[in-house]
């Protein structure tokens, strides 16, 4: 199998992730922070150590600003629903994943918020002038993805963050597609909340994710329950991170996530990104030479994520994806990618697109084989 669906979840994981999770589960799989015995204490220390590692990796000032969740979706719901109040105005972009747009549209439908959606400018970047003009007295927060899971567009967090800061509104980032590939230093960015996936380019297992909440940002928990601390209190404790982490932590998954971050630090973030972008450029160069293939998103000369979406003529994207899987043993993602606003923006809401996304464990040989397969499909349908 040639696996080109790393934007959904990276595969394979570094070997150390598998080893650590197996060892942790077999030897220390107790409930962290819920008892005083050695196994529980070890599990609690592991969760703390990984929280510290995540905070350092993203440049957070305090590890308690890192809230472990089950996914980016969980994090976005916590950040959005925990912040907004009746009468607030929220701004987002036209390239958002449903994990951003659905919570916002739900709140809009209920009459809780007013929602504005900012389009792209002629260069394909977020229209900053339109963003500035969208801000009003009631604006509470700007919520955007750092990188598109469909087109590969990469937004400039510094510029958007400066707009938010100048207008005294909160700035929330969906970093599902960029955490672990692009450097993110929260101490240098005006980002109040950042959702990230553990199972994508941080190389953790599914069921892991997190939310950075900058100290001083008021976020109401969306869950309440057991936290392992302040058990005598009948109300949710105010201490971070327990305030936002009710229930038993996914300590096994968090242990795996810790090894994923170690792997990135050992290999080097720049080295990982350079490899993935080299494969991305090679793939795009190959597709450009194939007649009847259309590529979406920015060109290789512009900042972008290692994701390439394309179509072959008017052929169904699902059919092309099926052929790549069944005939050529190549795994891609086809359809709408949980991002209908993006497809509406690029004009592919009916056809969808075929998406290839590259990871550190992909090779140039695999990219060459994928291009050959797409050429063969294009020759048959043209």
N, C-alpha and C positions, 0 to 999 in steps of 0.2 A: 504493500500500500504506500502510495505517495500521498502524504498528508499535507494538504494545503488549506486547512481550516483553523489556523492558529488564532484568528481573531475571535473565534467562538470559545476555544480553550486550547492552550498549548499542549502538544503531544509530540513525542514522549516528554516526560519530566526528567530532570537530572536524576541519575541513579541514587544520589544521596537522599532525595526526597522519599523514594520508595523505602529505602533502608531505615531512615529515621522514623517514618510512620509505623512501619512494622515493629521496630524495636520499642517505640513508645507505647504502642497499643498492647504489646505483650507484657511489658514490664511496669508501665506506669499509667495504665489506662483508667485511673480513678478520677473522681470528680474534683477538679481544681478549686481550691478555696472553700471547700465544704466540710473539711475535717482536718484533724491535727496529725493524722498518721503519715508515715513516710511517703506512701504512694501519692496521696493527695497533695502533700507539700511539694513533691517533685513536679507533679503536674502543674501546680500553681506557679512554680518557679519558671517552668518552660514557657507558659503563657506570658509571664512578665518579661522574660528574656526576649521573646519574639516581638513583643510590643515595643521594647526598647530598640530593637533592631529596625523595625518599621519606622519608628520616629526618626532615628538617625538617617535612614535611607532617604526619607522625604524632607529632611531638614526641619522637622517639628521641634519646637522649643521644649516640649514636655511630653513624655510618653503617654500621659493620661489624656492627651488630646487625640490619641488614636483609639477609636472604638472598633472592636471586632464585630463583624456582622456575617451574614451568610452569603452575601453577594453584593455587587454594585447596586442592584435593584433595591435590595433591603436598605442600603446606605442612602440612596437617593430619596426613598420614601421617608426615612427618618429625618433627613436634612430638610426636605421640602415641607412635609406635614408638621414637623416639629417647630418650624419657624413661622409659617404664615398664619395670619389672623384675618378675621372678616374685614373686608375693605381693602386688603393689600393688593398691590399691582405687581405682577411678576413678568419678567422679560426672558425669553429664550430664543433659540435660533431655529432656522428651517432645516437644520441637519441633525435633529435630535433623534435618539433612540426612544422607543416606547417607554423605557424605564424613566425617562424624563418627562415626555409629553403626556403619558397617560395619567400620572398623578396630578399634573397641572390641569389637564382637561377635566378630570374628575372634580377638582376643587372649583374650576370655573363653572361647570354644570350645576354644582350645588350652590352657586352664588357666593362662595367664600372669597374668591379672588377675581381680578380682571387680568387677562393674559394678553401679552403682545408678543408676536413672533417676528424676529428680524431676519430679513433675507440676506443673501450674499451680494457683494458688490460686483462690478464688471470683471474684476481680477480673480473672483472666486473666493475672496476672503470675506469674513463677516463685515457687513457694512457698518463701520463705526459711526458714521454720521447719522445713519438711521437709528443706531443704538442710542446715541446721545439724544436724538429728538424724541425717542420713545419714553424717556425717563420723565416721570411726573412726581408730584408731591407724594402720592400714595405708593410709589415704587418701593418695594421692600427688598427685592433680590433679583440679580441676574443669574440665570442658570444655563450653562452651556457645556457641551462636550469639548474636551481638549482636542480629540481627534475623531473623525467620522469613521464608523465601522463599515461604511459602504463605499464612500468616495476616496477616503484617505486624506481629506482636507484636514489641515492642522491649524488650529486657531492660536493666535498670539495672546497668551495669558497675561503678559505684562501690560499690553495695551488695553485689553478689556478690563483688567484689574484696576488700571489707573482711572478709567472712566467710572468704575464703581466707586473708587475712593473719592474722586472729585465730587461725586454726587451723593456721597454718604449712604450708599446702598450696599447690601451684602452681595458677595460674589461666591457662587457655588460652582464647582467644576466636576464634571463626569470624566474621570481619567481612566476609564475601563480599558481603552485602547492604547494608552500611552505609558502607564505606570510600568516600569521595568524596561522600557525601550528608550524613552526620552528623559533627560534629566529634569527632575522637578524638585526645586529647593523652596520649600514653603516659607523659609525665613526671608526670602528675597522677593516673594510674590504677595500681592494683596489678595489672597484667597482666604475666605473665612471658613468654607467647608469644601472638602474634596472627597468624593466617593471613588473607591478603587476596587478592582477585582483581584482576588488572590490567585485564581485559577488560570489567568491568561498569562501575561508576560512576566509575572512574578513567580511563575512555575510552581505555585501551590496546587493543592487538589481542589476539585469542585466543592462548593459549600463553604468557601472562605472568601472574605472580602473585608472591607473596612471603610470607616468614615473618619476623616480628620475634621475636628471641630476646634477652631481656634479659641483659646480661653477668652472669655468675655462675650462670646456669641451665645445668645439665649436660644436654646433648643429644648423643646419639651419632649420627653421620652414618648414613644408610641407604644411601648410595652411596659408593664410593671410586674414585679414578682420577685422571686428569690435572687439574691445577689451574692450571698455568702458573707456579707458584712452588714452591720447595722440591723441584724435580724430582730432586734427588740422593737424596731420602729414599724408602725403600721402603714407608713407612707414610704414611697420610693425615696431612697437616700439621695442626697444632693452631691455626694462625693463622686468624682470622676475616676475611672471610667464606669464604675459600677452603676451609676445613674442610668446608663444606656445599655447595659448588658445583662438584662434579666434572663435567668435560665442557665442551664448548663452550657458552658462554652464548648465549642468544637475543638477541644484541646489537641486531638490527634491531627486534625486538619491544620491547626495553627502550628503544630510542630513541623509539619511538612512545609508550610509556608516559610518558616524560618530557614529551612535548608535551601529553599528556592532563592531567597534573598542572599544567602551566603554564596550561592552559585554565581549570581549576577555580580556580586562584589569581587569574587575571585577571578571571574572571566574578564570583567570590565564592561561597564555599560556602553561605552563608546565602541568597543570591539563588537559587542552583540548587535548594536544598531547598525554599524557599518556593514556587517555580514548580511543582515536582513535587507537593508536598503540596496545592497549590491545585487541580491537575488531579485528584488523588486524591479530594479532598473533593467536587468537582463530579461526578465519576463515581459516587461512592457516593450522593450526593444524588439523582442521576438513577435509579439502580437501586432505591432505596427506594420510588420512585413506581410501580414496575412490579410488578403482581400476579404472584405465583408465583415471584418471584426471592428467593433466600436468600443473604445475605452472611455471610461467615465472618470471624472475627477481631475486634479491638477497634474501637469506633466512632471517628468522626473527632475526638471530643473527647479521646481518649486518645493518648499518644505511639505512633506507628506508622510503619512504612516505607511508601513510596509503591507499595504492592502491594495489589490487591483481588481476592479469590477469591470466586466465587459459583457457584450452580447455578440452573437453571430447572426447578422441580418435580422430578420423578424422571427427567428426561431425561438421557441419557448425556452427561457432560461432553465426551467426545471428539467426540460428534456435534455438540454446540453449537460446539465449537472448529472443526470441519470446515466447518460452515455459515458461520461468521464469516469464515473464510479464503476459501472457494470462491465464496460468493455476495456477500459484502460487502467482500472484499479487506482484512480486518482480521486481523492476526497476534496471536494470544494463545497461551497455553500451557494445555493441558488434561491431565487425568490425575492422576498421583500426585506429580509434580515431584521424584522421587528422595527423597521424605520420607515413607515409610510410617508412621513413628511419629507424625508430625504429623496425618496423615489418620486414624489410629486415635484420636488424642486428640479430634479434632473430629467424628468419626463419618462420615467420607466415604471409608473405605478401599475400598468397592465402587464407588461412583459417581465418585470423584475430584472435582475442581473445575475450573472455568474460571478462569484467572488472567490478569488484566490488570495490567501493571506499566508505570509511567510514567517517561519520561526528559525531560531538559532540552529536547530538540528536538521533543517533542510539543506540540500546540497545543490550545486550547480548542475550536476547530472540530472537530478530530479526536475529542475526547471526546464532543462533542455527537452526532456521527455514529455513534460506537460505541454510545451509549445508545439512539439511535433503532433501530439494527440489533438490539440485544438485545430491545427492546420488540417489534419485529416478529416475532422468533423466539418470544418468550414468548406472543404472541397466537395463533400458529399451533399451538403445542403444548398450550395450556391447554384 
